Amino acid sequence: MEILFRSVVGKLWMTIIALFAFVLTIFSLLIVQSIDGYYLNKQTEDLRALAERLSTALDQEQDKLQMVELASQLGSVYRTGLLMIDQEARLIARTPEAPILPGIDAEQLLAHPELPIREALAGERPEPRQLIFHGDAADPNERTQLLAVAMPVALAAERTGAIVMYQALEDFNGTVAEVRKLIFVVGVLSFISTTVFAFFLSSRISYPLRQMKQTAHRIAEGDFHAAIPIITNDEIGELASSFNTMASRLRELVHALSREKEQLASVLRSMVDGVIMIDAEGRIVVTNPPADQFLRDWEYEQNSVTSPIFTLYQRVLESEQEVTEDIALQGRIWSVVVAPLYEKEQIRGAVAVLRDMTKERKLDKLRKDFVANVSHELRTPLSMLQGYSEAIVDGIAATPEEHKELAKIIYDESVRMSKLVNELLDLARMEAGHLELHKEQVALRPYFERIQRKFANIARERSIALELDMQTPLAEACFDPDRMEQVLTNLIDNALRHTPAKGIVKLSVHGEGPLIEVSDTGSGIPPEDLPFVFERFYKADKARTRGRSGTGLGLGIAKNIVEAHGGTITVHSKPGEGTTFTIKLPSAR
C-alpha cells in the first residue's frame, strides 16, 4: 500500500478522489441548503397566505364555527391543522389531531412559547414560526417539528380571537433525506467510476514514465544505446523524444571521452618520459610505464612505498610553484619536474614528469673519462715498454737475471695490451651486431656445478663461501655455453674480488627462463657509479692495485652477450650490503 501511495498512479488517484470528494461535499451541502431554504420558504409563504385568507374570510362570515369546521376538513386533506381560540386563548374549534399531530394535543401546541398567540390576539399578523417538540420520558430522543402561524380574527360582540394553522415538517425532512440518500448513491457510483477512470488515466500516463525509468536505469548501468519507444504524440511523447535525444548525445559524449581517454592513455604509454598525476590528497592516480619503473626501483631501494614524489608535492603545495630535482636511483638518474594543477585558483593536485637522464649523464662522464681511461690503460703500458726497452738497449741491465726480469715485465705489459685490444675489438664487434652464438641444449646442473668448481679454490684461499642454489624445474636450457661461461666468469670474479673474508658469493638458478643471479655480500657499488657499470673502462674500486685490476670492459662484454641471447642483465646494489647481478634469459617455451 505504501508503494502504491508513493507511485504516480497512487498520487494521481488520491488527487482525483480528494478533488471529487471535495466537490461532491460542497455540492451536497449547497443542494441540501438550497432545497432546505426553498421548500421551507415556500411552505412558510403558503401557510401564511392560507392563514391570511382564512382570517379575512372569517371576518366576513357570520357562522364562523361552521366555516372553521369546513376549513379544518379541507386542511386535513393537505395535512394542515387548524385551531380557533377566543380572546382568553381558550380553544373554540379544532381539526382532528390524529392524521396531523400524533402524540401532541392542542393544549400542548398552544402552550408552546414560540407560538405567536399574543401578537395575533393583539391584532398583529406575525410570521410563521418553527416549533420543536421533544418526546416524553419513555422516548426522550423523539423529536417533532411544526411550522405554525397565528392570525387575528373578529368574533361576535366585538370580541377578538385568533386562528392557529400548523403543518408538520416531516414531508420536508423526508424529501431532504431522500436527496441525501440519492447524493450518497451518486457519490459511491462516482467514486467507483472515478477510481476506474483515475487508474486508467494514470496507467496511460505512468506507462511511458515507467519506460523512462527503466531506460534511465539501463543508461546508468552503462547501456547508452537504450531508447524509449514513443507511442504518443502528446507532452509525454515529446518528453520521451527529448530523453532519447539526450541519451544519444550522452552516448556520443561518452564515446568521445572514451576515445580521448584511449588516445591520452596511448600517448602516455608511448612517452619516453615518466608521467605521474597526483590528486589533492597526495595519492598517485595516473602513471605510465616509465613512471612505474621509477616507483618499483624506489620501492626496492627504500624497502617501502614512500616516494620522493610526495616530498616534492609537499614543496609544490608550500611554494605554489614548479619544483625540479634530480634523483639517482638504482643505476639511473631521473630529472623530476613537479608542476601544480589548479582548479578555481586552488591547487587540486600536481603532474610530475620524470626524464631518464642516465644516457646524457653517461655521455658526459664518458667524455670526461675516456681520455683518462685510454691514458691509464694504453699510455702507461706503452711507457713501461719504452722505458724497459731503453734500459736493455742502454745496457743498464748488466746481468742475465736483470735482462730476464726486464723481458718478463715487457712481456706482461704486452699481454695486457693485447688483452685490452682484443676485448675492445670484441666489444666493438658485439655492439656492431657481429657476435656469433653457437647455441645448444645444455644440462643445467652439471654446467653450473663445473663453474662453481672453477672458482672453488680461489674462494677457499680468500675464505669466501661460494654457494650454488639450483631451484629451476628445467633440466636443460638452450644457450651458447662458452659465451655464457665468459659472462659468469666475469661476474663471479668481480664478486670474489669485492667480497671480504667470511663473506658469501651465491650463484642462483631458478625460474623457467632460467633466471640466473650472482650475488655477494661485499662492499657494494656507490649509487653515483651504479649507472655506469656496463660502460667501457668502468672500475668499481678506483683504489685497487694494478695487479688485481681488470680492463674495465668485462661487464660491457657480458651485457652484449646476454642481449645477443635475447635476455637482459640488471644490477641492484646497496653500499655495505652487497651487489646482485640478474640475468634473465628468454623462456624455452
HUGI-V913053 format. One record per pair of residues at least 24 apart in sequence whose ideal C-beta (glycine too) atoms are under 8 Angstrom apart, sorted by the first residue. I is the first residue (numbers start at 1). J is the second residue. If there is no record, write none. Layout:
i:I j:J
i:I j:J
This chain:
i:7 j:206
i:8 j:202
i:8 j:205
i:8 j:206
i:8 j:209
i:9 j:199
i:9 j:202
i:9 j:203
i:9 j:206
i:12 j:198
i:12 j:201
i:12 j:202
i:12 j:205
i:12 j:206
i:13 j:195
i:13 j:198
i:13 j:199
i:13 j:202
i:16 j:194
i:16 j:197
i:16 j:198
i:16 j:201
i:17 j:191
i:17 j:194
i:17 j:195
i:17 j:198
i:20 j:190
i:20 j:191
i:20 j:194
i:21 j:191
i:24 j:183
i:24 j:186
i:24 j:187
i:24 j:190
i:27 j:183
i:28 j:180
i:28 j:183
i:28 j:187
i:31 j:179
i:31 j:183
i:32 j:176
i:32 j:179
i:32 j:180
i:32 j:183
i:35 j:175
i:35 j:176
i:35 j:179
i:36 j:172
i:36 j:176
i:39 j:172
i:39 j:175
i:40 j:147
i:40 j:172
i:43 j:147
i:43 j:167
i:43 j:169
i:43 j:172
i:44 j:127
i:44 j:128
i:44 j:147
i:47 j:80
i:47 j:128
i:47 j:147
i:47 j:149
i:47 j:165
i:47 j:167
i:48 j:127
i:48 j:128
i:48 j:149
i:50 j:80
i:50 j:165
i:51 j:128
i:51 j:149
i:51 j:150
i:51 j:151
i:51 j:163
i:51 j:165
i:52 j:125
i:52 j:151
i:54 j:82
i:54 j:151
i:54 j:163
i:54 j:165
i:55 j:151
i:55 j:152
i:55 j:153
i:55 j:163
i:58 j:153
i:58 j:154
i:58 j:163
i:59 j:153
i:59 j:154
i:64 j:153
i:64 j:155
i:64 j:156
i:65 j:92
i:65 j:93
i:68 j:92
i:68 j:93
i:68 j:163
i:69 j:93
i:72 j:96
i:75 j:165
i:76 j:100
i:79 j:167
i:79 j:168
i:79 j:171
i:80 j:165
i:80 j:166
i:80 j:167
i:81 j:165
i:81 j:166
i:81 j:167
i:82 j:163
i:82 j:164
i:82 j:165
i:83 j:109
i:83 j:110
i:83 j:163
i:83 j:164
i:83 j:165
i:83 j:166
i:84 j:153
i:84 j:161
i:84 j:162
i:84 j:163
i:84 j:164
i:85 j:110
i:85 j:117
i:85 j:161
i:85 j:162
i:85 j:163
i:85 j:164
i:86 j:155
i:86 j:159
i:86 j:161
i:87 j:121
i:87 j:155
i:87 j:159
i:87 j:160
i:87 j:161
i:89 j:117
i:89 j:121
i:92 j:161
i:100 j:166
i:100 j:168
i:101 j:144
i:101 j:146
i:101 j:166
i:101 j:168
i:103 j:135
i:103 j:142
i:103 j:144
i:104 j:133
i:104 j:144
i:104 j:146
i:108 j:133
i:109 j:146
i:109 j:148
i:109 j:164
i:109 j:166
i:110 j:164
i:112 j:148
i:115 j:148
i:115 j:150
i:115 j:164
i:116 j:149
i:116 j:150
i:117 j:150
i:117 j:162
i:117 j:164
i:119 j:150
i:120 j:150
i:120 j:151
i:120 j:152
i:120 j:162
i:120 j:164
i:121 j:152
i:121 j:160
i:121 j:161
i:121 j:162
i:122 j:152
i:123 j:152
i:123 j:160
i:124 j:152
i:125 j:151
i:125 j:152
i:126 j:150
i:130 j:169
i:131 j:166
i:144 j:168
i:145 j:169
i:145 j:170
i:145 j:173
i:205 j:236
i:208 j:232
i:208 j:236
i:208 j:237
i:208 j:239
i:208 j:240
i:209 j:236
i:211 j:240
i:212 j:239
i:212 j:240
i:212 j:243
i:215 j:243
i:215 j:247
i:216 j:243
i:219 j:247
i:219 j:250
i:224 j:250
i:224 j:251
i:224 j:254
i:224 j:255
i:225 j:251
i:272 j:355
i:272 j:356
i:273 j:353
i:273 j:354
i:273 j:355
i:273 j:356
i:274 j:334
i:274 j:352
i:274 j:353
i:274 j:354
i:274 j:355
i:274 j:356
i:275 j:351
i:275 j:352
i:275 j:353
i:275 j:354
i:276 j:309
i:276 j:351
i:276 j:352
i:276 j:354
i:277 j:349
i:277 j:350
i:277 j:351
i:277 j:352
i:278 j:309
i:278 j:310
i:278 j:313
i:278 j:349
i:278 j:350
i:278 j:351
i:278 j:352
i:279 j:348
i:279 j:349
i:280 j:347
i:280 j:348
i:280 j:349
i:282 j:310
i:282 j:313
i:282 j:314
i:284 j:309
i:285 j:349
i:290 j:354
i:290 j:356
i:291 j:352
i:291 j:354
i:294 j:329
i:294 j:332
i:294 j:334
i:294 j:354
i:297 j:329
i:297 j:330
i:297 j:332
i:298 j:329
i:300 j:330
i:300 j:572
i:301 j:329
i:301 j:330
i:301 j:574
i:308 j:336
i:309 j:336
i:309 j:338
i:309 j:352
i:312 j:336
i:312 j:338
i:312 j:352
i:313 j:338
i:313 j:350
i:313 j:352
i:316 j:340
i:316 j:347
i:316 j:350
i:317 j:347
i:320 j:347
i:326 j:357
i:328 j:527
i:328 j:528
i:328 j:530
i:328 j:531
i:329 j:527
i:330 j:530
i:330 j:572
i:331 j:358
i:331 j:530
i:331 j:531
i:331 j:533
i:331 j:571
i:332 j:356
i:332 j:358
i:332 j:531
i:333 j:357
i:333 j:358
i:333 j:361
i:333 j:531
i:358 j:531
i:361 j:531
i:362 j:531
i:362 j:532
i:362 j:535
i:365 j:532
i:365 j:535
i:366 j:535
i:366 j:536
i:369 j:537
i:370 j:537
i:373 j:536
i:373 j:537
i:373 j:552
i:377 j:420
i:377 j:537
i:377 j:551
i:377 j:552
i:378 j:417
i:378 j:420
i:381 j:413
i:381 j:414
i:381 j:416
i:381 j:417
i:382 j:417
i:384 j:409
i:384 j:410
i:384 j:413
i:385 j:410
i:385 j:413
i:385 j:414
i:419 j:551
i:420 j:551
i:420 j:553
i:423 j:551
i:423 j:553
i:423 j:554
i:423 j:557
i:424 j:536
i:424 j:553
i:426 j:557
i:427 j:536
i:427 j:553
i:427 j:556
i:427 j:557
i:427 j:560
i:430 j:557
i:430 j:560
i:430 j:561
i:430 j:564
i:431 j:560
i:435 j:483
i:435 j:560
i:435 j:561
i:435 j:564
i:437 j:479
i:437 j:480
i:437 j:483
i:437 j:564
i:437 j:565
i:438 j:480
i:438 j:482
i:439 j:478
i:439 j:479
i:439 j:480
i:439 j:565
i:440 j:478
i:440 j:479
i:440 j:480
i:440 j:481
i:441 j:476
i:441 j:477
i:441 j:478
i:442 j:476
i:442 j:477
i:442 j:478
i:442 j:479
i:442 j:481
i:443 j:475
i:443 j:476
i:444 j:470
i:444 j:472
i:444 j:474
i:444 j:475
i:444 j:476
i:444 j:477
i:444 j:509
i:444 j:514
i:445 j:470
i:445 j:475
i:447 j:481
i:448 j:507
i:448 j:509
i:451 j:485
i:451 j:488
i:451 j:489
i:451 j:492
i:451 j:507
i:452 j:507
i:454 j:489
i:455 j:492
i:455 j:493
i:455 j:496
i:458 j:496
i:459 j:496
i:459 j:505
i:462 j:496
i:462 j:499
i:462 j:501
i:463 j:501
i:463 j:502
i:464 j:496
i:464 j:499
i:464 j:501
i:464 j:502
i:464 j:503
i:464 j:504
i:464 j:505
i:465 j:503
i:465 j:504
i:465 j:505
i:466 j:492
i:466 j:496
i:466 j:505
i:466 j:506
i:466 j:507
i:467 j:504
i:467 j:505
i:467 j:506
i:467 j:507
i:468 j:506
i:468 j:507
i:468 j:508
i:468 j:509
i:469 j:506
i:469 j:507
i:469 j:508
i:469 j:509
i:469 j:510
i:470 j:509
i:470 j:510
i:471 j:508
i:471 j:509
i:471 j:510
i:472 j:509
i:472 j:510
i:472 j:511
i:472 j:512
i:472 j:514
i:472 j:515
i:473 j:512
i:474 j:512
i:474 j:514
i:474 j:588
i:477 j:513
i:477 j:514
i:477 j:585
i:477 j:588
i:478 j:588
i:479 j:565
i:479 j:585
i:480 j:561
i:480 j:565
i:483 j:561
i:483 j:564
i:483 j:565
i:484 j:561
i:484 j:565
i:486 j:557
i:486 j:558
i:486 j:561
i:487 j:557
i:487 j:558
i:487 j:561
i:487 j:562
i:487 j:569
i:487 j:583
i:488 j:516
i:488 j:518
i:490 j:554
i:490 j:555
i:490 j:557
i:490 j:558
i:491 j:518
i:491 j:558
i:491 j:581
i:492 j:518
i:493 j:554
i:494 j:540
i:494 j:550
i:494 j:554
i:494 j:555
i:495 j:519
i:495 j:520
i:495 j:522
i:495 j:579
i:496 j:520
i:497 j:541
i:497 j:544
i:497 j:548
i:498 j:522
i:498 j:523
i:498 j:540
i:498 j:541
i:498 j:579
i:499 j:578
i:512 j:587
i:512 j:588
i:512 j:589
i:513 j:567
i:513 j:584
i:513 j:585
i:513 j:586
i:513 j:587
i:514 j:585
i:515 j:582
i:515 j:583
i:515 j:584
i:515 j:585
i:516 j:582
i:516 j:583
i:516 j:584
i:516 j:585
i:517 j:580
i:517 j:581
i:517 j:582
i:517 j:583
i:518 j:580
i:518 j:581
i:518 j:583
i:519 j:578
i:519 j:579
i:519 j:580
i:519 j:581
i:520 j:578
i:520 j:579
i:520 j:580
i:521 j:577
i:521 j:578
i:522 j:578
i:522 j:579
i:523 j:575
i:523 j:576
i:524 j:573
i:524 j:574
i:524 j:575
i:524 j:576
i:524 j:577
i:524 j:578
i:524 j:579
i:525 j:571
i:525 j:573
i:525 j:575
i:525 j:579
i:526 j:575
i:527 j:575
i:530 j:571
i:530 j:573
i:533 j:571
i:534 j:558
i:534 j:559
i:534 j:569
i:534 j:571
